[in-house]
Amino acid sequence: MQEASIGSLIEDIFVILIIYYVIKFVMQLFLPLMARKVVEKANEQFQQQYQQNNHSQTQNKQSEKPKETKNVGEYIDYEEVE
């Protein structure tokens, strides 16, 4: 059975710290690029939905017929008689 030595423990900690800082550095480089891509993609989808919605509303307004107003008579206000 092998025992862990202080030297191997320090080496493992050193490797873990190097990996941590490399990942941190890479994330600082690529995270803003990825965030920008996500925002651009969301903006494109929003514009497409807006254009589709706006286009369908203009078609609905053009195809709608003017609504007839029903003439049901005068409004009479009744009062109670005691």
C-alpha positions in Angstrom: 0.0 0.0 0.0 1.4 3.4 -1.0 1.3 6.5 1.2 0.8 10.0 -0.1 3.7 12.2 0.4 3.8 15.9 1.0 5.5 16.4 -2.4 2.8 14.7 -4.3 0.1 16.6 -2.4 1.8 19.9 -3.3 2.1 18.8 -6.9 -1.6 17.9 -7.1 -2.6 21.3 -5.6 -0.3 23.1 -8.0 -1.9 21.2 -11.0 -5.4 22.0 -9.8 -4.5 25.7 -9.4 -3.0 25.8 -12.9 -6.1 24.2 -14.4 -8.3 26.6 -12.5 -6.5 29.7 -13.8 -6.3 28.4 -17.4 -10.1 27.8 -17.3 -10.7 31.2 -15.8 -8.5 32.9 -18.5 -10.2 31.0 -21.3 -13.7 32.0 -20.0 -12.6 35.6 -19.8 -11.8 35.5 -23.5 -14.7 33.5 -24.8 -17.6 34.3 -22.5 -18.1 37.9 -23.9 -18.1 36.4 -27.5 -20.6 33.8 -26.6 -22.8 36.3 -24.8 -22.7 38.6 -27.8 -23.8 35.8 -30.1 -26.7 34.9 -27.8 -27.9 38.5 -27.7 -27.6 38.8 -31.5 -29.6 35.6 -32.0 -32.3 36.8 -29.6 -32.4 40.1 -31.4 -32.9 38.4 -34.8 -35.7 36.3 -33.5 -37.4 39.3 -31.9 -37.2 41.2 -35.2 -38.6 38.2 -37.1 -41.5 37.9 -34.7 -42.2 41.6 -34.8 -42.2 41.6 -38.6 -44.5 38.6 -38.8 -46.9 40.1 -36.2 -46.9 43.5 -37.9 -47.4 41.9 -41.3 -50.3 39.8 -40.1 -51.9 42.8 -38.4 -51.8 44.9 -41.6 -53.3 42.0 -43.6 -56.1 41.6 -41.0 -56.9 45.4 -41.1 -57.0 45.3 -44.9 -59.3 42.2 -45.0 -61.7 43.4 -42.3 -65.0 44.7 -43.4 -66.4 47.7 -41.6 -68.6 46.6 -38.8 -72.3 47.4 -38.9 -73.6 49.4 -36.0 -76.9 48.1 -34.8 -79.5 50.8 -34.3 -81.5 49.5 -31.4 -83.4 52.7 -30.5 -83.3 55.4 -27.9 -82.0 55.0 -24.4 -84.8 55.7 -21.9 -84.0 56.2 -18.3 -86.8 55.0 -16.1 -87.5 56.3 -12.6 -89.4 54.4 -9.9 -92.8 55.7 -9.1 -94.0 55.3 -5.5 
